[in-house]
Amino acid sequence: MTERSRDDIDDKFRVCLKSKVMSEVRTNADIAGGMTSVEQGGPAQDEPFNPDSLGIQDAGHPSSAAASPSPSAESGLLSLPWELVTHIASHLPAQCVISVLPQVCQTLGNVGKDSTAWQLRARRLTGSQARFPVGPRDDFDWPVACVEMEQLTTCWTNHAHLLARENQEDKEDIPQMRQQQREGKDMEVNPEDDVRLAEEEEGAGVLALEAAYGADEGVDVAVEGEDDEVQPIEGEDQLASLRDVLEVERDHRVQYDATDGNDAAPNHQEDMVDPRNEGDGGEAAAGHYQPPRSPSPPPALECFTVHTDHIAQVNSVFLLGDDRNVCATGSRDWNVKLWDLKAKSRSAPLQTLGSRGNYSTHQGWVWCLASQGSELASGGFDSTVKLWDLQAGGAERGVIRTGAAVLCLQYQTNLLLVGAFDKRVSMYDTRVAEPLVKSVRLHSNAVMCLAADDNYIISGSKDCTMVVYDCRADKILKKIRLRSYLLSMSYCGSEVWAGDNKGMLHSFSMQAGTLKPLSRFDVGHTAVVTGIHNSPGALYTCSSDCTVKVHIPCAPPRTLCTLRHQAGVNGLSVNAGVLAVASGDMSVEVWRPRK
């Protein structure tokens, strides 16, 4: 397209939009009112953006010349103050601003380059009191973060509302059933039922507090540098008092979850409740019966359960490939299996990985999985890491003998990192016959979790320390001492998020090998955080307390939804909005956006 043609389209765009947008802006007393009018007249948030909905016509269309008079270009939409133009754009989906506006007009394409507009959009999504991003703002990808946050909010908030409504409708039937029992229309009232119903009424109110979280800005850690000087950081009292306040509520909630789980359906969806939507549960249970509600809108997420044929707990799950249609599971039955998530029947695996002559994949529990490209690695309690070629149909590529039980795996470029029970972190080049590159002892106890980039390795250990190791200089850059130990870790951009054995989340900034503790948060987990995944606009956590939580990664995290299970959750995997969860009941549950 020539520069002259682009200018002609810009002029046509100014003329066509003037009659619609300018009239709406002028009919309102202030800018905010004008923006509301524009928003109400614009496309729906969850529908694809269509320029025709704003009255835009193609420059070459025969009727475009008659669409409106031909005032000077300076009086059109783009002659408005830039702040007003970006404010109008803020009511469009982030994906529309990125991919559609640049195709409509060169000038509007610059809206997507305005960093201030993206920061204001992010603040609206996280709330004015939250800090976002938690880590450094330098080189932060604001557009990607906003797209992720909008998609996350759309999918998981709607999903939580749907589950809460279903749960609420079930509770509204309870008063009528109790009344029928008292009138003798049904079986004789069982005193145990009254006790159970009373617990449910109390539990509904308690669940409303589950989204409560606290941030100890001082971070309850001590930092140890190269000179081994330990300096405690203030701020423990505030967090301790917060946990004391929530302790009684947690005891009640655990009792409620156990009661509620007894009658749950096999797919556990009745147990998935957003705590923020449970505040009115007590009122419904108190006897205020309401007529049936209108049918719920279709959820934005598709949920299904893979009933694996593992005969022991699934310890780990990993989504494979760009299409996220295959997942691998590692179990305490010593096996690694591949599953086709597109298949109608998901009870039969695509394949059980193993070599000829072996009855199982490993000779011990399979504890962790990792993948890079077409290579899948599985680590087990049999002190081995086995490598599998997915392009060759899952053929075994090699075996690495580590000398100790393998507890965590992480790929670095051209290297496989292994954290083991022998307190060491080992680096392997899986492309060569003798893969061991280096093995270093960084801790005084078992290595429980790993994260890495091209230059640095971050490891967490049961000795309550966290270490940053420089691969190029072959030395420890920093050691951080914690009051608890980490079991899960996720590293993205300049942020590191980790979960500990007490159910707390920790956030750190990571720049040029400098790891800085930021905050510690209580998001409602009451036991070990077994899995964590973060990206610029999303944060997922799971715990052995039978819950999975979806958050916006601000400080403090904004919890969008809590999913409940009948068994402890041992791990999770997230890829392009698809969430897979490994459960202690030998199943894998998957949530993915509907197409």
Buried (B, 14 or more C-beta within 10 A) or exposed (E): EEEEEBEBBBBBBBBBBBBBBBEBBEEBEEBEEBBEBBBEBBBEEEEEBEBEBBBBBEBEEEEBEEBBEEEEBEEBBBEBEEEBBBBBBBBBBBBBBBEBBBEBBBBBBBBBEBEEBBBBBBBEBBEEEBBBBBBBEEEBBBBBBBBBBBBBBBBBBBBBBBBBEBBBBEBBEBBEEBEEBEEEEEEEEEEEBEEBBEBBBBBBBBBBBBBBBBBBBBBBBBBBEEEEEEEEBEBBEBBEEBBEEBEEBBEBBBBBBEBBBEEBEEBBBBBBBBBBBBBBBBBBBEEEEEEEEEEEEEBBBEBBBBBBEBEBBBBBBBBBEEEBBBBBBBBBBBBBBBBBBEEEEBEEBBBBBBEEEEEBBBEBBBBBBBBBEEBBBBBBBBBBBBBBBBEEEBEBBBEBEBEBBBBBBBBBEEBBBBBBBBBBBBBBEBEEEEBBBEBBEBBEEBBBBBBBBEBBBBBBBBBBBBBBBBBEEEEBBBBBBBBBBBBBBBBBBBBBBBBBBBBBBBBBBBEEBEBBBBBBBBBBBBBBBBBBBBBBBBBBBBBBBBBBBBBBBBBBBBBBBBBBBBBBBBBBBBBEBBBBBBBBBBBBBBBBBEE
